[in-house]
Amino acid sequence: MRTRLPVLAAALASALTAFLAAEAGTEAHIQTSLGEIVVTLDAAKAPLTVANFVRYAKEGHYNGTVFYRVVPGFVIQAGSMNADGSWRPTRKPVALESGNGLSNLRGTIAMAREDKPRSGTAEFFINLADINAQGLDPKPGEAPNSTGYAVFGQVTKGMEVVDAIAAVPLGGKSASFPGALPKKPVFITKVSIVTVPDAVPAIAPAEPAAPAEPAAPAAN
């Protein structure tokens, strides 16, 4: 019996590791010059988009870039622009995952793209209002993943920082987004990807059994 204990312990440890991995979530910690924004990424519903974002983040692509499109009441957008207005090179576009059931509501992060469905690279935006869903979600009746913008996460901390970025004075010189560039650059200093296991509920001790009710006397 003793020789089987290490095997059993190893099996239990392996099962626990697998369980914790399955329960783990992925966060993007976006450090900006106005504070930190924490985004919980939804790899279950937007696997390609999340993998794409995580790859750019781990490569340091976003570090030192600026928010170049700020539209109060609509979005703040960033990705590849440097403070001098130049653009960083990007990888091949990722497939559009707009039909994943996630909606462009306030506090969600989504992939920016051009007119073509498969044209998103490193650019992303954070929604400032629930009404965005009306114009940015997939159009009813259209082919799946052919319209709309793919949501791939939710701001879970630092929405006040998002709102602060949305409130900065605008008027910086931008050929791409005239009138939407902040006068003073708002930097992304670093994006870190963090794996956070969900809280595992403790196993509550068993309640003591209640004393049995005395049996009712049989009817005569």
BALOBA-1460 file (C-alpha; in Angstrom, 3 decimals):
// residues 220
<rec num="1" residu="m" x="0.000" y="0.000" z="0.000"/>
<rec num="2" residu="r" x="2.844" y="2.421" z="0.893"/>
<rec num="3" residu="t" x="4.453" y="2.080" z="-2.541"/>
<rec num="4" residu="r" x="1.244" y="3.323" z="-4.162"/>
<rec num="5" residu="l" x="1.070" y="6.547" z="-2.115"/>
<rec num="6" residu="p" x="3.680" y="8.486" z="-4.180"/>
<rec num="7" residu="v" x="1.901" y="7.465" z="-7.366"/>
<rec num="8" residu="l" x="-1.431" y="8.608" z="-5.957"/>
<rec num="9" residu="a" x="0.060" y="11.885" z="-4.732"/>
<rec num="10" residu="a" x="1.602" y="12.541" z="-8.157"/>
<rec num="11" residu="a" x="-1.716" y="11.849" z="-9.858"/>
<rec num="12" residu="l" x="-3.520" y="14.217" z="-7.500"/>
<rec num="13" residu="a" x="-0.898" y="16.915" z="-8.054"/>
<rec num="14" residu="s" x="-1.206" y="16.519" z="-11.825"/>
<rec num="15" residu="a" x="-4.992" y="16.734" z="-11.631"/>
<rec num="16" residu="l" x="-4.776" y="19.855" z="-9.447"/>
<rec num="17" residu="t" x="-2.334" y="21.489" z="-11.856"/>
<rec num="18" residu="a" x="-4.637" y="20.757" z="-14.791"/>
<rec num="19" residu="f" x="-7.614" y="22.114" z="-12.851"/>
<rec num="20" residu="l" x="-5.837" y="25.345" z="-11.951"/>
<rec num="21" residu="a" x="-4.665" y="25.787" z="-15.548"/>
<rec num="22" residu="a" x="-8.218" y="25.362" z="-16.784"/>
<rec num="23" residu="e" x="-9.410" y="27.941" z="-14.252"/>
<rec num="24" residu="a" x="-6.664" y="30.452" z="-15.072"/>
<rec num="25" residu="g" x="-7.454" y="33.735" z="-16.777"/>
<rec num="26" residu="t" x="-5.240" y="36.098" z="-18.747"/>
<rec num="27" residu="e" x="-4.949" y="39.796" z="-17.995"/>
<rec num="28" residu="a" x="-3.262" y="42.593" z="-19.902"/>
<rec num="29" residu="h" x="-1.816" y="45.228" z="-17.581"/>
<rec num="30" residu="i" x="-1.560" y="48.367" z="-19.700"/>
<rec num="31" residu="q" x="0.690" y="50.925" z="-18.032"/>
<rec num="32" residu="t" x="0.011" y="54.416" z="-19.382"/>
<rec num="33" residu="s" x="1.360" y="57.856" z="-18.538"/>
<rec num="34" residu="l" x="-1.969" y="58.518" z="-16.773"/>
<rec num="35" residu="g" x="-2.199" y="55.251" z="-14.835"/>
<rec num="36" residu="e" x="-2.778" y="51.522" z="-15.206"/>
<rec num="37" residu="i" x="-5.596" y="49.811" z="-17.097"/>
<rec num="38" residu="v" x="-6.202" y="46.107" z="-16.410"/>
<rec num="39" residu="v" x="-8.023" y="44.148" z="-19.095"/>
<rec num="40" residu="t" x="-9.265" y="40.588" z="-18.664"/>
<rec num="41" residu="l" x="-8.840" y="38.876" z="-22.033"/>
<rec num="42" residu="d" x="-11.446" y="36.402" z="-23.296"/>
<rec num="43" residu="a" x="-9.468" y="33.675" z="-25.048"/>
<rec num="44" residu="a" x="-12.464" y="31.336" z="-24.972"/>
<rec num="45" residu="k" x="-14.564" y="33.536" z="-27.252"/>
<rec num="46" residu="a" x="-11.837" y="35.344" z="-29.208"/>
<rec num="47" residu="p" x="-8.870" y="32.939" z="-29.304"/>
<rec num="48" residu="l" x="-7.174" y="34.261" z="-32.454"/>
<rec num="49" residu="t" x="-7.583" y="37.904" z="-31.461"/>
<rec num="50" residu="v" x="-6.309" y="37.335" z="-27.930"/>
<rec num="51" residu="a" x="-3.320" y="35.308" z="-29.172"/>
<rec num="52" residu="n" x="-2.523" y="38.085" z="-31.639"/>
<rec num="53" residu="f" x="-2.699" y="40.794" z="-28.957"/>
<rec num="54" residu="v" x="-0.653" y="38.751" z="-26.480"/>
<rec num="55" residu="r" x="2.051" y="38.144" z="-29.081"/>
<rec num="56" residu="y" x="2.397" y="41.858" z="-29.816"/>
<rec num="57" residu="a" x="2.439" y="42.632" z="-26.103"/>
<rec num="58" residu="k" x="5.109" y="40.051" z="-25.289"/>
<rec num="59" residu="e" x="7.247" y="41.320" z="-28.162"/>
<rec num="60" residu="g" x="7.118" y="44.819" z="-26.654"/>
<rec num="61" residu="h" x="5.322" y="46.243" z="-29.673"/>
<rec num="62" residu="y" x="3.039" y="48.505" z="-27.613"/>
<rec num="63" residu="n" x="5.730" y="49.825" z="-25.253"/>
<rec num="64" residu="g" x="6.380" y="53.499" z="-25.970"/>
<rec num="65" residu="t" x="3.443" y="53.997" z="-28.348"/>
<rec num="66" residu="v" x="0.713" y="56.612" z="-27.864"/>
<rec num="67" residu="f" x="-3.059" y="56.852" z="-27.875"/>
<rec num="68" residu="y" x="-3.576" y="58.491" z="-31.247"/>
<rec num="69" residu="r" x="-7.358" y="58.548" z="-31.522"/>
<rec num="70" residu="v" x="-9.468" y="59.948" z="-28.697"/>
<rec num="71" residu="v" x="-13.152" y="60.546" z="-29.357"/>
<rec num="72" residu="p" x="-14.999" y="61.483" z="-26.143"/>
<rec num="73" residu="g" x="-18.111" y="59.401" z="-25.671"/>
<rec num="74" residu="f" x="-16.926" y="56.914" z="-28.287"/>
<rec num="75" residu="v" x="-13.449" y="55.312" z="-28.087"/>
<rec num="76" residu="i" x="-9.796" y="55.688" z="-27.203"/>
<rec num="77" residu="q" x="-7.496" y="53.923" z="-29.676"/>
<rec num="78" residu="a" x="-3.842" y="52.898" z="-29.751"/>
<rec num="79" residu="g" x="-1.505" y="50.290" z="-31.174"/>
<rec num="80" residu="s" x="1.383" y="51.248" z="-33.399"/>
<rec num="81" residu="m" x="1.897" y="55.028" z="-33.505"/>
<rec num="82" residu="n" x="4.993" y="56.621" z="-32.020"/>
<rec num="83" residu="a" x="4.935" y="60.079" z="-30.440"/>
<rec num="84" residu="d" x="6.486" y="61.593" z="-33.578"/>
<rec num="85" residu="g" x="3.613" y="60.305" z="-35.725"/>
<rec num="86" residu="s" x="5.555" y="57.451" z="-37.327"/>
<rec num="87" residu="w" x="4.109" y="53.949" z="-37.389"/>
<rec num="88" residu="r" x="5.646" y="50.687" z="-36.220"/>
<rec num="89" residu="p" x="5.620" y="47.717" z="-38.599"/>
<rec num="90" residu="t" x="2.998" y="45.055" z="-37.940"/>
<rec num="91" residu="r" x="2.513" y="41.397" z="-38.738"/>
<rec num="92" residu="k" x="-0.010" y="39.857" z="-41.116"/>
<rec num="93" residu="p" x="-3.671" y="40.595" z="-40.304"/>
<rec num="94" residu="v" x="-5.656" y="38.298" z="-38.056"/>
<rec num="95" residu="a" x="-9.022" y="36.766" z="-38.948"/>
<rec num="96" residu="l" x="-12.069" y="38.717" z="-37.783"/>
<rec num="97" residu="e" x="-13.836" y="37.226" z="-34.730"/>
<rec num="98" residu="s" x="-16.680" y="39.722" z="-34.409"/>
<rec num="99" residu="g" x="-19.320" y="36.985" z="-34.290"/>
<rec num="100" residu="n" x="-18.227" y="35.659" z="-30.907"/>
<rec num="101" residu="g" x="-21.210" y="36.884" z="-28.917"/>
<rec num="102" residu="l" x="-19.315" y="39.718" z="-27.199"/>
<rec num="103" residu="s" x="-20.706" y="43.221" z="-27.660"/>
<rec num="104" residu="n" x="-18.999" y="46.611" z="-27.991"/>
<rec num="105" residu="l" x="-20.252" y="47.948" z="-24.663"/>
<rec num="106" residu="r" x="-18.560" y="50.459" z="-22.384"/>
<rec num="107" residu="g" x="-15.291" y="49.135" z="-20.995"/>
<rec num="108" residu="t" x="-14.720" y="46.448" z="-23.610"/>
<rec num="109" residu="i" x="-11.565" y="46.248" z="-25.693"/>
<rec num="110" residu="a" x="-11.861" y="45.458" z="-29.397"/>
<rec num="111" residu="m" x="-9.673" y="45.009" z="-32.446"/>
<rec num="112" residu="a" x="-9.507" y="47.982" z="-34.804"/>
<rec num="113" residu="r" x="-9.358" y="47.249" z="-38.522"/>
<rec num="114" residu="e" x="-9.765" y="48.669" z="-41.999"/>
<rec num="115" residu="d" x="-12.825" y="48.146" z="-44.205"/>
<rec num="116" residu="k" x="-11.893" y="44.579" z="-45.107"/>
<rec num="117" residu="p" x="-12.943" y="42.000" z="-42.494"/>
<rec num="118" residu="r" x="-9.485" y="40.413" z="-42.288"/>
<rec num="119" residu="s" x="-7.415" y="43.553" z="-41.787"/>
<rec num="120" residu="g" x="-6.827" y="43.880" z="-38.026"/>
<rec num="121" residu="t" x="-3.192" y="43.866" z="-36.921"/>
<rec num="122" residu="a" x="-2.004" y="45.520" z="-33.690"/>
<rec num="123" residu="e" x="-4.508" y="48.376" z="-33.348"/>
<rec num="124" residu="f" x="-7.103" y="48.220" z="-30.573"/>
<rec num="125" residu="f" x="-9.666" y="50.488" z="-28.958"/>
<rec num="126" residu="i" x="-11.560" y="50.688" z="-25.689"/>
<rec num="127" residu="n" x="-15.249" y="51.512" z="-25.882"/>
<rec num="128" residu="l" x="-16.499" y="54.479" z="-23.857"/>
<rec num="129" residu="a" x="-20.262" y="54.000" z="-24.233"/>
<rec num="130" residu="d" x="-22.825" y="51.204" z="-24.446"/>
<rec num="131" residu="i" x="-24.373" y="52.828" z="-27.510"/>
<rec num="132" residu="n" x="-21.276" y="51.829" z="-29.499"/>
<rec num="133" residu="a" x="-22.764" y="48.354" z="-29.818"/>
<rec num="134" residu="q" x="-25.342" y="49.686" z="-32.268"/>
<rec num="135" residu="g" x="-22.712" y="50.673" z="-34.813"/>
<rec num="136" residu="l" x="-19.772" y="48.408" z="-34.018"/>
<rec num="137" residu="d" x="-21.382" y="45.005" z="-33.466"/>
<rec num="138" residu="p" x="-22.002" y="42.650" z="-36.429"/>
<rec num="139" residu="k" x="-24.918" y="43.607" z="-38.658"/>
<rec num="140" residu="p" x="-27.902" y="41.267" z="-38.319"/>
<rec num="141" residu="g" x="-28.372" y="38.975" z="-41.303"/>
<rec num="142" residu="e" x="-24.808" y="39.341" z="-42.597"/>
<rec num="143" residu="a" x="-22.388" y="36.426" z="-42.914"/>
<rec num="144" residu="p" x="-20.643" y="35.550" z="-39.635"/>
<rec num="145" residu="n" x="-17.384" y="37.435" z="-39.006"/>
<rec num="146" residu="s" x="-17.847" y="39.673" z="-42.045"/>
<rec num="147" residu="t" x="-18.990" y="42.861" z="-40.297"/>
<rec num="148" residu="g" x="-18.482" y="44.504" z="-36.926"/>
<rec num="149" residu="y" x="-15.461" y="44.755" z="-34.649"/>
<rec num="150" residu="a" x="-14.157" y="41.878" z="-32.539"/>
<rec num="151" residu="v" x="-14.394" y="42.392" z="-28.783"/>
<rec num="152" residu="f" x="-11.748" y="40.340" z="-26.979"/>
<rec num="153" residu="g" x="-11.763" y="41.523" z="-23.385"/>
<rec num="154" residu="q" x="-13.132" y="43.746" z="-20.643"/>
<rec num="155" residu="v" x="-11.554" y="46.459" z="-18.509"/>
<rec num="156" residu="t" x="-11.732" y="45.145" z="-14.945"/>
<rec num="157" residu="k" x="-9.631" y="47.826" z="-13.273"/>
<rec num="158" residu="g" x="-8.657" y="51.357" z="-14.225"/>
<rec num="159" residu="m" x="-11.768" y="52.548" z="-16.046"/>
<rec num="160" residu="e" x="-11.120" y="55.914" z="-14.404"/>
<rec num="161" residu="v" x="-7.818" y="55.977" z="-16.307"/>
<rec num="162" residu="v" x="-9.678" y="55.264" z="-19.560"/>
<rec num="163" residu="d" x="-12.015" y="58.163" z="-18.803"/>
<rec num="164" residu="a" x="-9.054" y="60.412" z="-17.964"/>
<rec num="165" residu="i" x="-7.494" y="59.643" z="-21.347"/>
<rec num="166" residu="a" x="-10.834" y="60.381" z="-23.014"/>
<rec num="167" residu="a" x="-10.873" y="63.806" z="-21.313"/>
<rec num="168" residu="v" x="-7.430" y="65.085" z="-22.346"/>
<rec num="169" residu="p" x="-7.209" y="68.213" z="-24.552"/>
<rec num="170" residu="l" x="-7.124" y="67.347" z="-28.245"/>
<rec num="171" residu="g" x="-5.629" y="69.084" z="-31.236"/>
<rec num="172" residu="g" x="-2.319" y="67.369" z="-31.906"/>
<rec num="173" residu="k" x="-1.210" y="67.237" z="-35.525"/>
<rec num="174" residu="s" x="-2.281" y="63.968" z="-37.129"/>
<rec num="175" residu="a" x="-2.799" y="63.213" z="-40.797"/>
<rec num="176" residu="s" x="-4.559" y="59.958" z="-39.971"/>
<rec num="177" residu="f" x="-6.966" y="61.198" z="-37.278"/>
<rec num="178" residu="p" x="-7.206" y="65.006" z="-37.453"/>
<rec num="179" residu="g" x="-8.761" y="66.496" z="-34.340"/>
<rec num="180" residu="a" x="-8.527" y="63.239" z="-32.388"/>
<rec num="181" residu="l" x="-4.849" y="63.254" z="-31.363"/>
<rec num="182" residu="p" x="-4.107" y="64.530" z="-27.835"/>
<rec num="183" residu="k" x="-2.125" y="67.784" z="-27.677"/>
<rec num="184" residu="k" x="0.187" y="66.200" z="-25.101"/>
<rec num="185" residu="p" x="1.048" y="62.564" z="-25.889"/>
<rec num="186" residu="v" x="-0.540" y="59.912" z="-23.693"/>
<rec num="187" residu="f" x="1.952" y="57.046" z="-23.675"/>
<rec num="188" residu="i" x="1.614" y="53.321" z="-23.247"/>
<rec num="189" residu="t" x="4.795" y="52.684" z="-21.314"/>
<rec num="190" residu="k" x="4.376" y="48.906" z="-21.079"/>
<rec num="191" residu="v" x="1.867" y="46.111" z="-21.620"/>
<rec num="192" residu="s" x="2.375" y="43.054" z="-19.416"/>
<rec num="193" residu="i" x="0.523" y="39.760" z="-19.823"/>
<rec num="194" residu="v" x="-0.362" y="38.141" z="-16.499"/>
<rec num="195" residu="t" x="-1.907" y="34.720" z="-15.851"/>
<rec num="196" residu="v" x="-4.284" y="34.891" z="-12.916"/>
<rec num="197" residu="p" x="-5.889" y="31.709" z="-11.560"/>
<rec num="198" residu="d" x="-9.474" y="32.127" z="-10.466"/>
<rec num="199" residu="a" x="-10.177" y="31.783" z="-6.775"/>
<rec num="200" residu="v" x="-10.673" y="28.127" z="-5.887"/>
<rec num="201" residu="p" x="-13.503" y="27.825" z="-3.359"/>
<rec num="202" residu="a" x="-12.502" y="26.187" z="-0.085"/>
<rec num="203" residu="i" x="-14.191" y="22.922" z="0.752"/>
<rec num="204" residu="a" x="-16.517" y="23.651" z="3.655"/>
<rec num="205" residu="p" x="-16.519" y="21.185" z="6.559"/>
<rec num="206" residu="a" x="-19.427" y="18.821" z="6.568"/>
<rec num="207" residu="e" x="-22.361" y="19.926" z="8.678"/>
<rec num="208" residu="p" x="-23.128" y="17.615" z="11.605"/>
<rec num="209" residu="a" x="-26.101" y="15.412" z="10.904"/>
<rec num="210" residu="a" x="-29.320" y="16.628" z="12.486"/>
<rec num="211" residu="p" x="-30.815" y="14.282" z="15.037"/>
<rec num="212" residu="a" x="-33.432" y="12.029" z="13.552"/>
<rec num="213" residu="e" x="-37.026" y="12.915" z="14.204"/>
<rec num="214" residu="p" x="-38.821" y="10.273" z="16.315"/>
<rec num="215" residu="a" x="-41.004" y="8.120" z="14.175"/>
<rec num="216" residu="a" x="-44.713" y="8.918" z="14.327"/>
<rec num="217" residu="p" x="-46.725" y="6.270" z="16.137"/>
<rec num="218" residu="a" x="-48.458" y="3.897" z="13.831"/>
<rec num="219" residu="a" x="-52.168" y="4.409" z="13.456"/>
<rec num="220" residu="n" x="-54.272" y="1.779" z="15.154"/>
